[in-house]
Amino acid sequence: MFGRPDEGKWVAAMDKEVIKMIGMGTWEIVNTSTIPEGCSVINTCFSFKVKCDNEVNTTECRARANADVRQ
């Protein structure tokens, strides 16, 4: 993703998703050194989607946070 000409749109889409998740109380950013013994953190990854109009022009870049099950 780094160095793409549309990188700013993707960063903005990820920021929008993170702010939404924190605002809803779904996410909490934690320092891993403060996690109690026996507890675990669910890692996340992003999936991306480009929305286009009828003429195949990009209208919106969307990012969605997902649980990362590749652990």
Secondary structure in CASP SS format (residue, H / E / C, confidence):
PFRMAT SS
TARGET T0000
AUTHOR 0000-0000-0000
METHOD secondary structure of the structure
MODEL  1
M C 1.00
F C 1.00
G C 1.00
R C 1.00
P C 1.00
D C 1.00
E H 1.00
G H 1.00
K H 1.00
W H 1.00
V H 1.00
A H 1.00
A H 1.00
M H 1.00
D H 1.00
K H 1.00
E H 1.00
V H 1.00
I H 1.00
K H 1.00
M H 1.00
I H 1.00
G H 1.00
M C 1.00
G C 1.00
T C 1.00
W C 1.00
E C 1.00
I C 1.00
V C 1.00
N C 1.00
T H 1.00
S H 1.00
T H 1.00
I C 1.00
P C 1.00
E C 1.00
G C 1.00
C C 1.00
S C 1.00
V C 1.00
I C 1.00
N C 1.00
T E 1.00
C E 1.00
F E 1.00
S E 1.00
F E 1.00
K E 1.00
V E 1.00
K E 1.00
C E 1.00
D C 1.00
N C 1.00
E C 1.00
V C 1.00
N C 1.00
T E 1.00
T E 1.00
E E 1.00
C E 1.00
R E 1.00
A E 1.00
R E 1.00
A E 1.00
N E 1.00
A E 1.00
D C 1.00
V C 1.00
R C 1.00
Q C 1.00
END
